Every structure is written in structure tokens, then in C-alpha cells.
Amino acid sequence: MVVAFVGIAKSIGQQCLRRSKPYSYSYFSSYVRSSNSKYGLQNWQFQSHRTLILQSASESVKLERLSDSDSGILEVKLDRPEARNAIGKDMLRGLQQAFEAVSNERSANVLMICSSVPKVFCAGADLKERKTMILSEVQDFVSTLRSTFSFLEGLHIPTIAAIEGIALGGGLEMAMSCDIRICGEDAVLGLPETGLAVIPGAGGTQRLPRLVGKSIAKDIIFTGRKISGKDAVSIGLVNYCVPAGEARLKTLELARDINQKGPVALRMAKCAIDKGVELNMESALALEWDCYEQLLDTKDRLEGLAAFAERRKPRYKGE
């Protein structure tokens, strides 16, 4: 039985390496335009030029690439102010397209998910639209939402959610599908579905207990209560809680830190962690070794050693 699990671990490691190799650009639209963005007037170092690299099917979702030394950072921006970024059919199509584009992007090292709407990350599903759906449409929508967030969770690169203001229902489920969550002190997080006589259907009942533990997850879901930013970090729901309005600043700071690391190593580390927790310890350690071993023959590993010896910053190429 142990031998079988070790074999599975080795297979998983090889799959992760294949996924870490460059992807084609074929999914991206040819429409490209440049724009400027400032993450905060009070701190010039967080200003960054960016390029729109995907003209989404939905105007409420944009995928952009930061430029210059930040070119390995992609950002999905939610922009549906009239509905507090509530996810309807149109926005869901935009999210699907954006996440698939990220998975096909060969030079991406880290993804940020942010909101362009002040004091709002995502209010969850669009309940006004939901009222107009027949039963089969509701089933299809929730199933697609769940698979979209699972796709986000399975992306080969690190993902960070920047939460300002409300992140409720599907909005919190999307954030929980990311590897890291950063919120402002005025953030309001929650899964209020039981108050509508349903349950979280896009991963909330499974991802929340894995983050905060079963007992706390039951408390949050049974009561539907809202969690403040400070409480969220104390229970492990988010990684960082920063002053209100600075979640994007912290997200960019962290993304820049990650962007400097070895791209293939980042992918293999994510694989080892995500897949390893599903295995027993012996098999998980075998997976870790398989992931490590596949990095030994990379050019990036040699570059890292050379940079260390020469006391300079490494120039990683993802090879």
C-alpha cells in the first residue's frame, strides 16, 4: 500500500513539472492597450504601469499585466460597481475566461485578484439575477461557479486576494480559493447562505474548515455571522490584516517578493503543499522529494547558486 502511494506521489510530482513548463499565448486576445495605475498616492514605490492583456467577454472583469520588473505579476480586477461586484452570468464568464488565460500565460509568476470598486471585494452571487432563473439554470450556475473556483485554486502559480470592504458568499469563496488572502481592517467577510435557506455551494463548506478548523467553520456557516478583518486574521481566514485601503498595497508588495523567486520552484512548491496534504506523511514526503529532485537539473537552480556566490540578484528565466 505504501509503495502504491509513493508511486502516486511520483506521478503527481511529474504532472506538476509538466504544468510548470511554458504555456502558449494562444488564448489571449490581440487587443492590447497600455494604462497607468497608482496603488496609493502616499507611496510612490507602489505605482506601476500595466497593460491590458485580455479583452474579456465581460466588462466587469479585466486581466492586466504589470510591466518592467513586475512583468511576472498578473492582476484580475473586478469592476461591477452598480452591483457591488456581485457575480452574475456575465461576470462568471469573465472570470472563467480570465483564469483560463492565466493558466495559459507562460511568463506569469503570481496572480493578484483585486477590486476596482471602493470598499467592495465581491458581494457574492447576484441574487436579483438569481430570482429570474429557473431551477436548471440555478443548478448550472452554481456548478459552474464551483468549478471556476476549483480551477482558480488549481492554477500553477501563487494567487493572492486583496480584500477591501465586503467579501460575502461567493466573494469569500473566491478569496478562499486563492493561496493567500490580505484584507483591510474594515473588511467584512462571511457566508450568509443559511439565512437564505441554502448552503455555500462554491466550495465554502469545504475550504473554510480547512482554513479555520471544523468548529469555527460550523459557527460561521450555521450563524451566517460576519467576520471583521481583525477577527479574520486571528482565526486564520486571512494571512494579513492591514489598515483600511492598503490591502492592494500589501498585495503588490507580497506579489513583488514572490515574483523575485524561481518560477519553476514556486510551481513545484505549490504542488508539493497542495497535493501533499491529501496524502499520508510518508507519501507526502515522497512527493516532496520528487518535486525537489525535478528541480535539480534546472538552469534556474544553477543561476541561484551562481548569484549567491557572486553576491548579486538572481536572474531567473523559469528554465
C-alpha positions in Angstrom: 0.0 0.0 0.0 2.8 2.4 0.9 4.6 1.6 -2.4 1.4 2.4 -4.3 1.1 5.8 -2.5 4.8 6.6 -3.3 4.1 5.8 -6.9 1.2 8.1 -6.9 3.3 10.8 -5.3 5.9 10.5 -8.0 3.3 10.7 -10.7 1.8 13.9 -9.1 5.3 15.5 -9.0 5.8 14.8 -12.7 2.4 16.2 -13.5 3.4 19.4 -11.6 6.6 19.7 -13.5 4.7 19.4 -16.8 2.3 22.1 -15.7 5.2 24.4 -14.7 6.6 24.5 -18.2 5.8 27.4 -20.5 2.3 27.8 -21.9 1.2 29.3 -25.2 -0.2 32.7 -25.7 -3.0 31.5 -28.0 -5.8 32.2 -25.5 -5.1 35.9 -25.3 -6.9 38.4 -27.4 -4.9 40.5 -29.7 -6.4 43.6 -28.2 -3.7 45.3 -26.1 -3.6 48.8 -24.6 -1.5 50.5 -22.0 -2.7 52.3 -19.0 -1.3 53.7 -15.8 -2.3 52.7 -12.3 -1.4 54.0 -8.8 -1.9 51.8 -5.9 -1.6 54.7 -3.5 -0.7 58.3 -3.8 1.1 58.2 -0.4 3.7 55.7 -1.6 5.3 56.2 -5.0 7.1 52.8 -4.9 3.8 51.0 -5.4 3.0 52.9 -8.6 3.1 50.6 -11.6 2.4 50.7 -15.3 0.2 48.0 -16.6 -1.1 46.5 -19.8 -4.5 45.1 -20.5 -3.7 41.6 -21.9 -7.2 40.2 -22.1 -10.3 41.9 -23.5 -12.7 39.9 -21.5 -16.2 38.8 -22.6 -17.3 40.7 -19.5 -16.7 44.4 -19.0 -16.8 43.7 -15.2 -13.6 41.5 -15.3 -10.2 42.7 -16.6 -6.9 40.9 -16.7 -3.8 43.0 -16.7 -0.1 42.5 -16.6 2.2 44.8 -14.7 5.3 46.0 -16.6 9.0 46.3 -16.3 10.4 44.4 -13.3 6.8 43.5 -12.3 6.0 41.8 -15.6 5.6 38.4 -14.0 2.6 39.8 -12.0 -0.9 39.5 -13.4 -3.9 41.1 -11.9 -7.6 40.2 -12.3 -9.7 43.3 -11.5 -13.4 43.1 -10.5 -15.3 46.1 -11.7 -19.1 46.0 -11.4 -19.9 48.9 -9.1 -23.6 49.0 -9.7 -24.0 45.5 -8.1 -21.1 45.7 -5.6 -19.2 43.2 -7.8 -22.0 40.6 -7.4 -21.4 37.6 -9.7 -23.9 37.1 -12.4 -23.8 35.1 -15.6 -21.8 37.8 -17.4 -19.2 38.2 -14.7 -18.8 34.5 -14.3 -18.0 34.2 -17.9 -15.4 36.9 -17.5 -13.8 35.1 -14.5 -13.7 31.8 -16.4 -12.0 33.5 -19.4 -9.5 35.4 -17.2 -8.5 32.3 -15.1 -8.1 30.2 -18.2 -5.9 32.9 -19.8 -3.8 33.0 -16.7 -3.3 29.2 -16.9 -2.0 29.6 -20.5 0.3 32.5 -19.7 3.9 31.3 -19.9 5.6 34.2 -18.1 3.2 34.6 -15.2 4.7 34.1 -11.7 1.9 35.4 -9.4 -1.7 36.4 -9.7 -3.5 39.2 -7.7 -7.3 39.4 -7.5 -8.4 42.9 -6.6 -11.5 45.1 -6.9 -11.8 48.4 -8.7 -14.9 49.3 -6.6 -14.2 51.1 -3.3 -15.0 49.2 -0.1 -16.1 46.2 -2.0 -14.3 43.0 -2.9 -17.3 40.9 -4.0 -20.8 40.8 -2.6 -21.4 37.2 -3.7 -23.9 35.9 -6.2 -26.2 38.3 -8.0 -29.4 37.4 -6.2 -31.5 39.8 -8.3 -30.5 37.8 -11.4 -30.9 34.5 -9.4 -34.6 35.3 -8.9 -35.1 35.3 -12.7 -33.5 31.8 -13.1 -35.4 28.6 -13.4 -34.2 25.6 -11.3 -32.0 24.1 -14.0 -30.3 27.5 -14.6 -29.5 27.8 -10.9 -28.0 24.3 -10.8 -25.9 25.1 -13.9 -24.8 28.5 -12.5 -23.7 27.2 -9.1 -22.0 24.1 -10.6 -20.0 26.4 -13.0 -19.2 28.8 -10.2 -17.8 25.9 -8.1 -15.7 24.5 -11.0 -14.4 28.0 -11.8 -13.2 28.5 -8.2 -11.6 25.0 -8.3 -9.9 26.0 -11.5 -8.6 29.1 -9.7 -7.4 27.0 -6.8 -5.5 24.7 -9.1 -3.7 27.4 -11.1 0.0 26.6 -11.3 1.2 29.9 -9.9 0.7 31.6 -6.4 -2.6 33.6 -6.2 -3.4 36.4 -3.7 -6.7 38.0 -3.0 -6.8 41.7 -1.9 -10.0 42.2 0.1 -11.2 45.7 0.9 -14.8 46.0 2.3 -17.3 43.2 1.8 -16.4 39.7 0.7 -19.6 37.7 1.2 -20.9 34.3 -0.1 -19.3 33.6 -3.4 -17.0 36.5 -2.9 -15.4 34.9 0.1 -15.4 31.5 -1.6 -13.4 33.1 -4.5 -10.9 34.5 -2.0 -10.6 31.2 -0.2 -9.7 29.6 -3.5 -6.6 31.8 -3.5 -3.4 30.7 -1.9 -3.1 33.9 0.2 -5.6 36.4 1.4 -5.0 40.0 2.5 -7.7 42.3 3.9 -8.2 45.8 5.2 -9.3 46.4 8.8 -12.7 47.4 7.6 -13.2 44.2 5.6 -16.4 42.3 6.3 -16.3 38.6 5.5 -19.0 35.9 5.8 -21.0 33.1 4.3 -24.6 34.1 4.8 -26.2 31.4 2.7 -28.1 29.6 5.6 -30.1 32.8 6.0 -31.4 32.2 2.5 -32.2 28.5 3.3 -29.3 27.2 1.3 -25.6 26.4 2.0 -22.4 27.7 0.4 -22.3 25.9 -2.9 -19.0 27.0 -4.5 -16.6 25.4 -2.0 -17.3 27.3 1.2 -18.3 24.3 3.3 -15.0 22.6 2.3 -12.4 25.3 2.1 -13.5 27.2 5.2 -12.9 24.3 7.7 -9.6 23.6 6.0 -8.5 27.1 6.8 -10.0 27.8 10.3 -10.9 24.3 11.6 -14.2 22.5 11.6 -15.7 24.0 14.8 -15.1 27.6 13.8 -16.3 26.9 10.3 -19.6 25.5 11.6 -20.1 28.6 13.8 -19.6 30.9 10.8 -21.8 28.9 8.4 -24.5 28.0 10.9 -25.0 31.6 12.1 -24.1 33.3 8.8 -22.4 35.9 11.0 -20.0 38.5 9.6 -16.3 38.5 10.4 -14.2 41.6 10.8 -10.8 41.9 9.2 -9.0 41.7 12.6 -11.0 38.6 13.6 -10.4 37.0 10.2 -6.6 37.2 10.7 -6.9 35.9 14.2 -8.7 32.7 13.2 -6.5 32.1 10.1 -9.1 33.0 7.5 -6.7 35.7 6.1 -3.0 35.9 6.2 -2.6 39.7 6.8 -4.9 42.4 8.0 -3.7 45.9 7.1 -5.1 49.5 7.6 -8.2 50.1 5.6 -7.4 51.0 2.0 -4.0 49.4 2.0 -4.8 45.8 1.1 -3.8 46.3 -2.6 -0.5 47.9 -1.4 0.3 44.9 0.7 -0.8 42.5 -2.0 1.5 44.2 -4.5 4.4 44.2 -2.0 3.9 40.4 -1.5 3.5 39.7 -5.2 6.7 41.6 -5.9 8.5 39.5 -3.3 7.2 36.2 -4.8 8.0 37.4 -8.3 11.7 37.5 -7.5 11.8 33.8 -6.7 12.5 30.9 -9.0 9.3 30.4 -11.2 9.6 26.6 -11.5 10.4 26.3 -7.8 7.2 28.3 -7.0 5.1 25.9 -9.0 6.6 22.9 -7.5 6.3 24.2 -4.0 2.6 24.9 -4.6 2.2 21.4 -6.0 4.0 19.8 -3.0 1.9 21.6 -0.5 -1.5 21.3 -2.2 -1.1 17.7 -3.2 0.9 16.6 -0.2 -1.8 17.5 2.4 -4.1 15.0 0.7 -1.6 12.1 1.3 -0.3 10.3 4.3 3.0 11.7 5.7 5.3 9.0 4.1 3.7 9.5 0.7 3.7 13.3 1.1 7.4 13.2 1.8 8.0 11.1 -1.2 6.1 13.7 -3.2 8.2 16.5 -1.8 11.4 14.7 -2.8 10.1 14.0 -6.3 9.3 17.7 -6.7 12.7 18.7 -5.3 14.5 16.2 -7.5 12.9 17.6 -10.6 14.4 21.0 -9.9 18.0 19.8 -9.6 18.5 19.8 -13.4 17.1 23.3 -14.0 19.1 26.3 -15.2 17.4 28.4 -12.5 18.9 26.3 -9.7 22.4 26.9 -11.2 21.7 30.6 -11.6 20.6 30.8 -7.9 23.8 29.2 -6.7 25.9 31.5 -9.1 24.0 34.6 -7.9 24.6 33.7 -4.3 28.3 33.1 -4.9 28.6 36.4 -6.8 26.5 38.3 -4.2 24.0 39.6 -6.8 20.3 39.2 -7.5 19.5 36.1 -9.5 18.1 36.4 -13.0 15.6 33.5 -13.2 14.0 32.5 -16.5 11.8 29.7 -15.5 14.0 27.1 -17.1 
